[in-house]
Amino acid sequence: MDLIRSGKAPEVIRRKGAEGNLPLPAEDKIEILTLLAAAPEADLREKALDTLRGWDRTEVRRIMASPRTAPDVLSFAAKQLLPQREELREILLWNPSLPAEFHHLLKPKPAPKPAAVAAPAPPTQPPPEPVPPRAVQEAAKEPPSKSEPEPASILAAEQAEVEILAKLAAGTPIEEVAGATTEAAPEVTKPDDELTPNDRETLIEKINRMTVVEKMKAALTGNLETRSILIRDSNKIISRAVLQSPKISDTEAEGYAAAKNVSEEVLRLIAVNRKFMKTYVVVRALVNNPRAPIDVTMRLIARINDRDLKGLSLNRNVPEVIRSMATKAIRQKEEASKVKLPSKH
């Protein structure tokens, strides 16, 4: 989203966005379409507008009725979609997130003034509260007795999520943070031997739709396939949650320690985890990983056996200083093993 806003997204991504084919929630897809409808390229603008005008009407009404929809999206709908979608008029008018300066676009033309009649008697009780039109209730996909969450409840939920993230970012174990250890979605926790090819193809798309807290829950309770995706997440909190999962085996930890596509932060976290460091194969994998920080691997060389030290001294992928230390350690062990003859007096 940020790349598209700044105009730095690759051309293939912008084209897919204009076609509505990016693997994102409908709300994000529509926001991207409104951004691309103002793109400098005429063909991209037209494609985005055509896609947006042909979007499923029920889905559009639901999104335009939600107070969580971005004000820019609501403003765009008031300016561009209203002429072809008259049913959006009432929905947009009742949405508190629509900027006030766009309300004039939604007001219907005034009806002719009726003939003067006698003033009605003053009411004996206050008039009832206005009820949102049926179109607004149906668009939100809620029964008439229910309405969109109050802004106060939305704010409270967002504040609770921020508090969870702050505690985890401070290093609090995830199992000690209230609200962060709820079970993840069933498809994420499905046993690996039961995953179908279709499950694996759609797993990345499902994870991309998750919030940060949902990803942390999936990292803690998810299956091997889910963890192998989340361990590479750019958010350090997510990868830390993966390494806190009680489901990680020694073989899996060894795979992460040897991986070339994980961040240095992940390798540092493995190196300070006592559970992982008790396993020799994890230590060996870390030392031989060219992405591992030098200050981490230098401390581990003393734990490597003679055979693996020889292999490390010949490993051209690791930094020169690591190979030199391995060679030095081999010489020291050879010197220590030599039989010392008694000196003559």
C-alpha positions in Angstrom: 0.0 0.0 0.0 2.8 2.4 0.9 4.7 1.7 -2.3 1.5 2.3 -4.4 0.8 5.5 -2.5 4.3 6.8 -3.2 4.3 5.7 -6.8 7.3 3.3 -6.3 5.5 0.0 -6.7 6.7 -2.1 -9.7 4.6 -1.8 -12.9 3.4 -5.4 -12.6 2.1 -4.8 -9.1 0.3 -1.6 -10.2 -1.3 -3.5 -13.2 -2.5 -6.3 -11.0 -3.8 -3.7 -8.5 -5.8 -1.9 -11.3 -7.3 -5.3 -12.3 -8.2 -6.1 -8.6 -6.0 -9.2 -8.6 -3.7 -8.6 -5.7 -4.0 -11.1 -2.9 -5.5 -8.6 -0.4 -8.7 -8.1 1.5 -11.5 -6.4 -0.5 -11.2 -3.2 1.6 -7.5 -2.9 0.6 -8.2 -3.8 -3.1 -10.8 -1.0 -3.3 -8.5 1.5 -1.6 -5.8 0.6 -4.1 -8.2 1.0 -7.0 -9.1 4.5 -5.8 -5.4 5.4 -5.6 -4.7 4.1 -9.1 -7.7 5.9 -10.5 -5.7 9.1 -10.0 -2.5 7.6 -11.5 -0.7 9.7 -14.2 -1.0 6.9 -16.8 -4.3 7.2 -18.6 -4.6 3.5 -19.4 -4.0 2.6 -15.7 -6.6 5.2 -14.6 -9.2 3.8 -17.0 -8.5 0.2 -16.0 -8.8 1.0 -12.3 -12.1 2.9 -12.8 -13.6 0.1 -15.0 -12.6 -2.5 -12.3 -14.1 -0.4 -9.5 -17.4 0.3 -11.4 -17.8 -3.4 -12.2 -17.1 -4.5 -8.6 -19.7 -6.6 -6.8 -22.4 -4.1 -5.7 -23.0 -5.9 -2.4 -19.3 -5.8 -1.5 -19.1 -2.1 -2.4 -22.1 -1.3 -0.2 -20.7 -3.2 2.7 -17.4 -1.4 2.5 -18.9 2.1 2.1 -21.1 1.5 5.1 -18.2 0.7 7.4 -16.8 3.5 9.6 -13.4 1.9 9.3 -13.2 2.6 5.6 -10.6 5.2 4.7 -12.0 8.8 4.3 -10.3 9.1 0.9 -12.1 6.0 -0.4 -15.5 7.4 0.8 -14.7 10.8 -0.8 -13.8 9.1 -4.1 -17.1 7.2 -4.0 -19.0 10.4 -3.5 -17.3 12.0 -6.5 -16.9 9.1 -8.9 -19.2 6.3 -8.1 -22.4 8.1 -7.0 -23.6 9.0 -10.6 -23.8 5.3 -11.5 -24.6 3.9 -8.0 -27.5 5.9 -6.6 -27.9 3.4 -3.8 -24.7 4.6 -2.3 -26.1 8.1 -1.5 -27.8 7.2 1.8 -25.1 4.8 2.8 -22.4 7.4 2.4 -24.4 10.1 4.2 -24.8 7.9 7.2 -21.1 7.0 7.4 -19.4 9.2 10.1 -16.0 8.8 8.4 -17.0 10.7 5.3 -15.4 14.2 5.4 -18.0 16.9 5.9 -16.9 18.8 2.8 -18.3 16.0 0.6 -21.8 16.0 2.2 -23.0 18.6 -0.3 -22.5 16.1 -3.1 -24.9 13.7 -1.5 -27.8 15.9 -0.7 -30.7 15.4 -3.1 -32.2 18.3 -5.0 -34.7 20.1 -2.8 -38.3 19.2 -3.5 -40.9 21.9 -4.4 -42.2 23.8 -1.3 -45.6 22.4 -0.2 -48.6 24.7 0.2 -48.7 26.4 3.6 -50.6 24.5 6.3 -51.4 25.2 9.8 -48.6 24.6 12.2 -48.8 21.3 14.1 -49.3 21.2 17.8 -46.1 21.0 19.8 -45.1 17.4 20.5 -45.8 16.1 24.0 -42.6 13.9 24.0 -39.3 14.2 22.2 -39.1 12.9 18.7 -37.6 9.4 18.3 -34.0 9.0 17.3 -33.5 8.8 13.5 -33.1 5.2 12.3 -30.6 4.5 9.5 -32.2 3.5 6.2 -32.7 -0.1 5.3 -29.9 0.2 2.6 -27.4 1.2 5.3 -28.3 -1.7 7.5 -28.2 -4.2 4.7 -24.9 -2.9 3.4 -23.3 -3.5 6.7 -24.6 -7.1 6.6 -26.0 -6.8 10.2 -29.6 -7.4 11.4 -31.6 -4.2 11.9 -31.2 -4.6 15.7 -27.4 -4.4 15.3 -25.2 -1.6 14.1 -21.6 -0.9 13.3 -19.3 -0.9 16.4 -19.2 2.4 18.3 -16.1 4.4 17.7 -15.3 4.1 21.4 -15.3 0.3 21.2 -13.1 0.3 18.0 -10.6 2.6 19.8 -10.5 0.4 22.8 -9.8 -2.7 20.7 -7.0 -0.8 18.8 -5.5 0.3 22.2 -5.6 -3.3 23.5 -3.7 -4.5 20.4 -1.1 -1.7 20.8 -0.6 -2.8 24.4 0.0 -6.4 23.4 2.5 -5.4 20.7 4.3 -3.1 23.2 4.7 -5.9 25.7 6.0 -8.3 23.2 8.4 -5.7 21.7 9.8 -5.2 25.2 10.6 -8.9 25.3 7.8 -10.3 27.5 7.2 -14.0 26.7 4.2 -14.4 24.5 2.5 -16.9 26.9 2.6 -14.2 29.7 0.8 -11.6 27.6 -3.0 -11.7 28.0 -4.9 -11.8 24.8 -2.0 -12.9 22.6 -2.2 -16.6 23.0 -5.6 -17.4 21.5 -5.7 -20.3 19.0 -5.1 -19.3 15.4 -7.4 -20.2 12.5 -8.0 -23.9 11.8 -6.3 -23.9 8.4 -3.1 -22.5 10.0 -3.0 -25.1 12.7 -3.9 -28.0 10.5 -1.3 -30.9 10.8 1.3 -30.8 8.1 0.7 -34.3 6.9 -2.9 -33.3 6.3 -2.2 -30.2 4.2 -3.3 -30.5 0.6 -1.5 -28.8 -2.4 -4.4 -26.3 -2.4 -3.8 -25.5 1.3 -0.2 -24.7 0.7 -1.0 -22.5 -2.3 -3.5 -20.4 -0.3 -1.6 -20.3 3.0 0.5 -17.3 2.0 -2.6 -15.4 1.0 -4.3 -16.2 4.3 -1.2 -15.1 6.3 -1.0 -11.8 4.3 -4.5 -11.0 5.4 -3.7 -11.3 9.1 -3.0 -8.5 11.5 0.2 -8.4 13.5 -1.5 -10.0 16.6 -3.1 -12.7 14.5 0.3 -13.5 12.9 1.8 -13.9 16.4 -1.0 -16.3 17.4 -0.4 -18.2 14.2 3.4 -18.3 14.9 2.8 -19.7 18.4 0.1 -22.3 17.6 0.5 -22.8 13.8 1.9 -25.8 11.9 5.4 -26.2 10.4 4.3 -24.7 7.1 3.0 -21.6 8.8 6.1 -21.1 10.9 8.4 -21.5 7.9 6.6 -18.5 6.3 6.4 -16.3 9.4 10.0 -16.8 10.4 10.9 -14.7 7.3 8.5 -11.9 8.2 10.0 -8.4 8.2 8.5 -7.7 11.6 10.9 -8.8 14.3 8.1 -9.5 16.8 6.6 -12.1 14.4 9.9 -14.0 14.0 10.4 -13.9 17.8 7.0 -15.4 18.3 7.9 -18.2 15.9 11.0 -19.1 18.0 8.8 -19.1 21.2 6.5 -21.7 19.8 6.6 -24.9 21.9 6.1 -27.0 18.7 9.6 -26.3 17.2 11.7 -29.5 17.0 15.5 -29.7 16.9 15.4 -30.4 13.2 13.3 -27.3 12.6 15.6 -25.2 14.7 18.6 -26.5 12.8 16.9 -25.6 9.5 16.3 -22.0 10.7 19.9 -21.8 12.0 21.2 -22.8 8.6 18.7 -20.7 6.5 20.1 -18.0 4.2 16.8 -16.2 3.9 16.2 -15.2 7.5 17.3 -12.0 9.2 20.3 -11.6 11.4 17.9 -11.0 14.3 16.5 -14.5 13.9 20.0 -16.0 14.1 20.9 -13.9 17.2 17.7 -15.1 18.9 18.5 -18.7 18.2 22.0 -18.2 19.6 20.7 -16.9 22.9 18.1 -19.6 23.3 19.3 -22.1 25.8 16.9 -24.8 24.5 18.3 -24.6 20.9 22.0 -24.2 22.0 21.8 -27.5 23.9 21.6 -29.2 20.4 25.0 -29.6 18.7 23.6 -29.6 15.1 22.0 -26.2 15.7 25.4 -24.8 16.9 27.1 -26.3 13.9 24.5 -24.9 11.5 24.9 -21.4 13.0 28.7 -21.4 12.7 28.5 -22.5 9.0 25.8 -20.0 8.1 27.4 -17.0 6.2 24.5 -14.7 7.3 25.2 -15.3 11.0 26.8 -12.3 12.8 30.5 -12.8 13.4 30.3 -11.9 17.1 27.8 -14.7 17.5 29.8 -17.4 15.6 33.1 -16.5 17.2 31.8 -17.5 20.6 30.6 -20.9 19.3 33.8 -22.1 17.6 35.0 -23.5 20.9 32.1 -25.9 20.9 32.8 -27.4 17.4 34.4 -30.9 17.2 37.6 -31.6 15.3 36.0 -33.0 12.2 33.6 -30.0 11.8 36.5 -27.6 12.6 38.4 -28.9 9.5 35.3 -28.5 7.4 34.8 -24.9 8.7 38.4 -24.0 8.0 37.8 -24.9 4.3 34.3 -23.3 4.0 34.7 -20.4 1.6 31.2 -19.1 2.3 31.9 -18.0 5.9 34.0 -14.9 6.7 37.8 -15.1 6.6 38.1 -14.4 10.3 35.9 -17.5 11.1 38.1 -19.7 8.9 41.2 -18.3 10.5 39.9 -19.0 14.0 38.9 -22.6 13.0 42.5 -23.1 11.6 44.0 -21.7 14.8 41.8 -23.9 17.0 42.9 -27.0 15.0 46.6 -26.1 15.5 46.1 -25.6 19.2 44.4 -29.0 19.6 47.2 -30.6 17.6 49.8 -29.0 19.8 48.0 -30.0 23.0 47.8 -33.7 21.8 51.6 -34.0 21.1 53.4 -36.2 23.6 55.9 -34.1 25.6 59.3 -35.9 26.1 60.9 -35.5 29.5 63.7 -32.9 29.5 67.4 -33.9 30.1 69.3 -32.4 33.0 
